[in-house]
Amino acid sequence: MTENERKIEEFIYDYPVCEFYHLKHSDLVFSEKVRYICEHECEHYNKSWACPPVIGTIEECMKECDGYENVFLFSTVAEVSDPLNLTETLNAKREHEKITRNIREEFKRRFNKVLALSTGCMICEQCAYPDNPCRHPDERLSTIESHGILIMQTCAELGITYDCGNNIVTYFSLIFYE
């Protein structure tokens, strides 16, 4: 176990994570094509301080990730009565985002440079973008995909569990650190 892994494992078991992995930047699958989906299929595109285009071009976001060698991937799971029940899945997503923000703070206490990406910012009911500044700029989280990362392909290639069965939703976060 490396020194970085030891530092992380000192606290990670205090959080309700399903699985976690110590990765290198080179383990992640990147594609500029992911941004096309953001632009054409995501309801948050150009409607959030945590999403494209305001967070930068795909090239800028991928370059930001390039500044880190170490990556910590973790997942949370939640049981829902029906994965199509938007209320339940959004509540599970909010809980995942809260866990991600807390874990990011743990990383900030132990490492010099930290970037957290997850499923998207869910702090406010309605984002202040574009009329007003972000209410929580130090807490918001951009999506993994907004930075060009194909998380499902990454998980498949690394043998990471992403289908935990019926009525279980799985969410992922990445913490880049140095």
Protein Blocks (a to p, Z undefined) as FASTA:
>chain_A
ZZklmmmmmmmmmpccfbdcdddfklpccdfklmmmmmmmpmkgopafkbcfklopfklm
mmmmmmpfbdcddddddddfblklmklmmmmmmmmmmmmmmmmmmmmmmpmbdcdddebp
akbmbdfbfkbccfblmlpccdfklnopafklmmmmnopafbgbehiacdddddddZZ
